[in-house]
Amino acid sequence: MAETRSCEFGISGMKRAAAADSFEVDDEIFVAKKSMLPTLAVAPAAWENDPAASLAGLRHEFGEHGGINMSIEASATFTVMEPETMRRMFTGELGPDRDFFIYSRHFNPTVLNLGRQVAALEGTEAAYCTASGMAAISSVMLQLCSSGGHVVASATLYGGTHALLTHFLPRTCNITTTFVDITDHEAVKNAIVEGRTKVLFFESISNPTLTVANIPELSKLAHDKGTMVVVDNTFSPMVLSPARLGADVVVHSISKFISGGADVIAGAVCGPASLLNSMMDLHQGALMLLGPTMNAKVAFELSERIPHLGLRMKEHCRRALEYATRMKKLGIRVVYPGLEDHPQHHLLKSMANKGYGFGGLLCVDMESEEKANRLMHHLQNSSQFGLIAVSLGYYETLMSCSGSSTSSELNSEEKALAGISPGLVRMSIGYTGTLEQKWSQFERAISRMEVDSTLFNKN
Ligand SMILES: Cc1ncc(COP(=O)(O)O)c(C=O)c1O
């Protein structure tokens, strides 16, 4: 019998020996009926208003030979001692909660461990990781909405999500979306059709405009009409915990801050165990049947980065606040939720987990695409402040002109509705080098802009 090692503060347990189909341990948890023990449920961890406390309360997964890091279960398929066990696994009588695995498109132990970490991070009962953020979003929408279903969504969303809701889901599944200004709660309420609207979808901090959603109020008004709330928290892991504020489901593009390395594409769905289990159902599960599975080796890599996510977020946010404050002093039109003049500054302060700051992204509005491009050119090629690239959450500063890149799926009317100006430069603030060194690089690029022309708009 193999033993699963665990920290004294975690949940200890005996693991089924490799290829053994029965247990020696007469532990209640192992004899619980499947219906009593959701496959994906995690033990509620300490929260203390800080996701770091929740993460630290999680069972530490040791390696098979006592390694301090968990082992990678790099198997696509799993063996059993008796054919009868296979039948019982397929009926759902035996599952991952009892260490019975079928096939890695279904459950994989390493991916499941990462899911436990992400669930602890978001304070949800369960989570499962996917091959991309879009896989997480599309799978949730398909699971929650049947053909003919209706969605109410924020008009300001990542371009891919906007296109999914505007073009793909109506064409392929007859799932339609009404887009609203998420800060206009009356409009949101009016758009939700009781009995028909299955999902209210928004980003906690919107891409790219950095509008902050009032998660508690939006959740309440959706729940009053029997509508589920799905929140994309890609821009603010650790900073905001949407499920703790009332949302039902939280989705992530792990490719961003959670990864931090800009080397992996990945996503997660966090929510009630009942939802996650339904998504893995052999007959009706969007994750099981569409198959946007995360590879176990990728899950291992990501799992090693979650323990320092909090430290990274604090530094991304600290620098973003400092730069935004200094940019404002220079007369630059800067949007940052940490600034007092941001329309939702106080709302964000009231919802945020203390000590993490106000997010690692800021936007500079250069008014025209031409000026935006010139600024980015100087910031990259004259002074090495950052890299012209889409994505976010990397240790280097990344910058892109949203209207012509990650929001280019929106037509000009949709961009205007979303509040995306043609000269909006989104910056994901990195933490390499010293803050002063990087700031002097920023100033140098601004001087080059001013030398180039007098077009730079001081106000
Ligand atoms: C807010 C947001 N959600 C979801 C996604 C999609 O994530 P992925 O690229 O991992 O599929 C992105 C990608 O840019 C994003 O910015």
The ligand as an SDF file (V2000), in Angstrom:
LIG
                    3D

 16 16  0  0  0  0  0  0  0  0999 V2000
   -9.3630   38.5450  -20.0640 C   0  0  0  0  0  0  0  0  0  0  0  0
   -9.0050   37.3900  -20.9310 C   0  0  0  0  0  0  0  0  0  0  0  0
   -9.7360   36.2660  -20.8470 N   0  0  0  0  0  0  0  0  0  0  0  0
   -9.4500   35.1990  -21.6070 C   0  0  0  0  0  0  0  0  0  0  0  0
   -8.4190   35.1980  -22.5090 C   0  0  0  0  0  0  0  0  0  0  0  0
   -8.1510   33.9800  -23.3500 C   0  0  0  0  0  0  0  0  0  0  0  0
   -7.1190   33.2530  -22.7750 O   0  0  0  0  0  0  0  0  0  0  0  0
   -6.1520   32.2310  -23.5630 P   0  0  0  0  0  0  0  0  0  0  0  0
   -5.3110   33.0490  -24.4820 O   0  0  0  0  0  0  0  0  0  0  0  0
   -5.3980   31.5490  -22.4870 O   0  0  0  0  0  0  0  0  0  0  0  0
   -7.0530   31.3050  -24.3060 O   0  0  0  0  0  0  0  0  0  0  0  0
   -7.6290   36.3470  -22.6300 C   0  0  0  0  0  0  0  0  0  0  0  0
   -6.4940   36.3650  -23.5850 C   0  0  0  0  0  0  0  0  0  0  0  0
   -5.9120   37.3850  -23.8760 O   0  0  0  0  0  0  0  0  0  0  0  0
   -7.9290   37.4620  -21.8060 C   0  0  0  0  0  0  0  0  0  0  0  0
   -7.2090   38.6020  -21.8720 O   0  0  0  0  0  0  0  0  0  0  0  0
  1  2  1  0
  2  3  1  0
  2 15  2  0
  3  4  2  0
  4  5  1  0
  5  6  1  0
  5 12  2  0
  6  7  1  0
  7  8  1  0
  8  9  2  0
  8 10  1  0
  8 11  1  0
 12 13  1  0
 12 15  1  0
 13 14  2  0
 15 16  1  0
M  END
$$$$
